[in-house]
Amino acid sequence: MKRLIFACRNTWNGLLAAARSEEAFRQELIVLLVAVPVAYFVGLDNWRRLALIAVILFVMVVELLNTAVEKLADHVTPGRHPGIGRIKDMGSAAVGISLLMAALVWLLALAERFGLL
């Protein structure tokens, strides 16, 4: 039980650190807060609603991992480094792909909801 409590505390601390230091993560939190109630209107059934919320959470997970890699890279090599720059670009690409996936899921759900498909 003690391990679970420590894991929850570490999770909370990580979320707070990301929310305090990363504008993108704060924006994604706002999107999540809006997306949860909207998903109940847009999603035609519970699985679609879950998918709509899950893709936003997935974007947030990828953003957290990208932020962790960037913070670690900046700590290890504070100056500009071509190899580190490529690694950061790859993390950014992962965020971009997750955003594209979320947009496609939401667009499909909206099209179904409004009878466009």
Secondary structure as GFF3:
##gff-version 3
##sequence-region A 1 117
A	DSSP	alpha_helix	2	21	.	.	.	ID=ss1
A	DSSP	alpha_helix	23	42	.	.	.	ID=ss2
A	DSSP	alpha_helix	46	76	.	.	.	ID=ss3
A	DSSP	alpha_helix	82	113	.	.	.	ID=ss4
###
